[in-house]
Amino acid sequence: MRPRHLSLAALLAAAVVLLSGCGTDPDASDAGLEIVATTTQVADFTREIVGDTADVALTQLVRPNQSVHAFDPSAADLTALGRADVLVVNGIGLETWLDDAIEASGFDGVTIDASEGISLLEDDNPHVWTDPRNADAMVNTIASGLGNADAPNADAFDANATAYGDKLTRLDDWTRANVDTVPAGDRLLVSNHDALGYFTAAYGITYVGSVIPSFDDNAEPSAAEIDKLVAAITATGVKAVFSEASLDPKAAQTIASEAGVRVYSGEDALYVDSLGPAGSEGQTYLAAQVHNVTVVLESWGVTPSPVPAELG
């Protein structure tokens, strides 16, 4: 993927905002820890870790149902980044716009790479959070980094991370128990783009293919790639194609129609690159994962067991 660059207009606008704000906030030096998190997932993890700590402020850059690949920071985003003490990122090259944003904002704080230490798939797929066990590792990495940056609140961060980690364990157990009810040969999945590798590997699911055969959801499938996927769907017996909430469903709908299978879109779409807005079934990481597992199981003809109360 070629790195995206911030527009000149955005950089100039950011510079105006940054300069106009200098020296105008007498309380700025007394503010608590200021955190900027890039993606919806790492922002959600960070919120869980911070909890109700009063003197910590969190700014999330990528918005709900927004593609992280197509993200272009606004002047306000750059201003928030410029004054942040800590930047929490997914890493592994997912945020292709990040280096430009850091340079434009003047950020010189601590960066926490939430994916540090996670074993990657051979293709270095950056969508590590789709496996809840990786999400747990990310939470612990973020908590440790925040504790180092804000020692007085380190114990609270660790306690919150442990409590949230227990929920992630329950999520993994619930997912595994339900997926294991499906014969291995019937665990087939087709989605919008190559973002579910860690999820499928974790639960023994065969990933038949993607509408967009790329990590970048901005890519366009060729006619040959569409024909190849339709043939694979027909040959393997896949029953559904899943769109993603942050993407236009037209390509997925076209392929599903050509293959004669159902398309899951709209409220049934998967939350992958981005979580959903407040009030949606993907408003948090836990809610999004429960939603995704539920609709995938239903596409296989399985009614999932009741969701553990702590995940509701």
N, C-alpha and C positions, 0 to 999 in steps of 0.2 A: 504494500500500500504506500502511495506517495504521501508524505506529510502534508497536511493542510496548513495554510498560512492565514493569519488574521488579516482582515482587510485594512487598508490604510485608514479608511474612515473610522473604523472601530478603534484603531490605535490612537488616532488623534483625539477622538472623543474621550477615550480613557485618560489620555494625558491631561485634557482640560479638567476632567473630574478630579483627578488626583491632585493637580496643582491648586484648584480652587478650594480643595478640602484641607490643604495644609494649614495648620495652626488655628483652625476654626473650632476645634473640639477640645475644650479645656479638660475634659474628663478622660480623654483618650489614653493618657498615660496610666490612669487608674483602672482601666478596664481589665477584666479577667482574661482567661485564655480564649483567643479567637481562632477558630478552626474553619478551614474550608475543605470540603470533601467533593470529589469530582463526580462520581457516578451516583445514581440513585441507590444502588446496593451498598456501597461503602458509606454513604451518608446515613442510611438506615442503621447499619451496624454501629456507626459512631454515635448516633442518637441513643441507641440501646445502652452503650457503654457509659455515655455521659449522664444519662438518666435525668434527674432533677437537680443536678449541680447548678446552683444559681449563678456562679460567676464564670460560666463557660458559654460562649456563643458559637453557633454552628451555621455556616452558609453552605448550601448545596448548589452546585453549578448546573449539572444536567437536570432538566425538569422531568416530571413524570410523563411517561409515554413519548419521550424524546429520544431519538437515536444518539447514542454516544459518539458514533462514527461521524455524524453530520453536525455535531455541536460546534457552535461558533460563539465564544464568550462575548458577552455584552460589556459595555463600559462599566456598568455596575458590578459585573462579575470580576473584572480586572481590578477594580477599586477594592473589593472585598479581599481578593487574593493578595493585593499589595500590602494590606495592613494585617494579614493573618500571621499568627505565630506558628501554626501547624497546617500543613497540607496533607490530606489523606488521599491516596490515589490507589486505583486498582493495579496499575502497572502492567508489565508484559507487553507494552506497546499499544494497549487498548486506546489510551487517550492520545491520539496522534497529534492533537492540537496543543498539547500541554507545554512543550518547550517554548513555543511562541508566546503562550499566555504568561508563563513565568517571566520571560524576558520583557514583555510589554508592561507587566504589572510592577516589576521590581521586587517581587517576592524574594525574601532572603531568610525565611524561617526554616523550620524543621520539616522535612518530607517523610511521611510514613508510607512505605510501599506495602500495602496490605497483602500482596501475593508473595512476598518474600518467603523463601523456604518451601513453598508448595511444589510438589513434584508435577511437572508439566507433561502433557501428552507430547508425543514425538513431534507434532507440528506446531508446538508452542502456542496452542489455542489459548487466548487470554481470558476466556469466559469461565474461569475456575470456580466461581461462586455457585454454579448450577449443581454442584455436589455439596450437600450440607456439611459434610466433613471438612471440605475446603473452606466453607464459610466459617466454621468454628475456628479453624487455624487463622483466618483473616481477622476474626474478632479478637483473638488473643494477641496477635501482632499489633493491632490498633490500640488495644488497651495498654500494652507494654509501652508503646511509643508515647501515648498520651500521659501515662504515669511518669515517664522520664521528663516530659515537658512541663508537667504540673504536679510536682511531688506531693503537695498537701492533699490532693484529691486522688492519689494513686490507689489507695486502698479501696475507695468507693468505685473507681473504675474497674478494678480487679473483681470486686464482688458482683458488679453488674454484668461483667463479661462472663463470669461463672454461671450466673443465673440464666443468662441468655444461652450459653452453651448447653445447658440442660434441655432447653427447648429445642435446640438444633438436634440434639441426640434423639429426642422424642420424634421429631420430624423425620429423621433418617430411619428410625425403627418402624414408624408407621408406613412410610413409603416402601421400604423393603418388604415388609410383611404383605402389603397389598400387591406389589409387582410380582412377588414370588408365587402368587396364586395363578398367574398366567403362564402357560407353557412357554418355554424359552423361544420356541419357533414362532410363536404368535406375538412376541414383543417387538413390533416393527414400528418405526417412526419416520415421518417425513415432515420437515418444518421449513420455515422461510429461508434461514441461512445457517451456516456451519457454526452454531453457537451452543450446541447441547452435548458436545463430546464428553464432558466430565459427568454429566447426568446419565447419559446412556452407558458409559463405562461402569459407573457405580452400581447400576441396577441390572446389568446384563441385558440391555436393550440393543437391538440391531438398528443402527441408523442407516436407513435405505438410501437417503439422499436429501438434498435441500433444493428449494426453489432457486435460491441464489447460492451457487457453490463457492462461497467465499466467507471469510470472517467479517468482511466489511459489508454491512447491509445496504450500502449505497450502490453496490455493483449491480449490473444488469445481466440476466441469463441470456445466452444466445439461443437461437432456434434449435441448434443441435443439442444443447444442454437440456432444453425443455423436452425434446423428443426422447432423449436418453432417460430422463427421470420418469416420464410417462411410461416408458417401456419397463423400467425397474418396478414401478408401482404395480403394473399389471402382472409382471412375472412373479413377484413375491407375495402378492395377495394383500398388500397394504389397503386398509379400509378408509383411511382419512389423510388429508393434508392439513397441517396446522399453520395458520398465519400467526403473526406476532403483533401484539397490541401497538407497538411503536412503528409499524410498517403498513404501507398501503397493501390491502389484501388482494388486489386485482390479479397479480401474477399467480398467487396461490390458488385463487378461484379458477383461473384459466386452466391450470394444470389439473386440478381436481376434476374439472368438467371434462377435459379430454380423457382422463383416466377413468371416469365414471365412478368416482368416489366422493365422499362427503368432504367439505372444507369446513374447518373450524375457524371462524373469524368473529369480528365484533366482540361481544361479551365473552365468547368462548375462545378467543385467541390466547396464545401463550404470552406470558410476561417473561421476556428473556433479557434483551439488552437494557430494558428499563422497567422499573416498577410503575404502577399505575397511580392515578391521583387519589386523594382522600375520598373514601366512600366506595372505591372500586374493590374488586376482589384481589387486586394486586397492589394494594396500598402500602404493604410492608413486605419484606422478604419472606417471612413466614407465610403470610396470606397468599403471596404470589406462588410459592412453591406448592402449597396445598391445592390451589386452583389448578396449576399445571398438571400435577399428578392426577387430580380428580378427572379432568377432561381427557387426559391420555388413557386412563383406565376405562372410562366410559366408552372411548372409541374402540377399545378392545372387547366391549361387551361386559365389563365388570363394574359392579356397584361397590365403591370403596367402603371400608369399615368406617365407623364413626371417627371423626377427627378428635384427637385428644383435646380436652378442654383448654389446656394452656396454649394451644396453637390457634384457637378460635378467634 
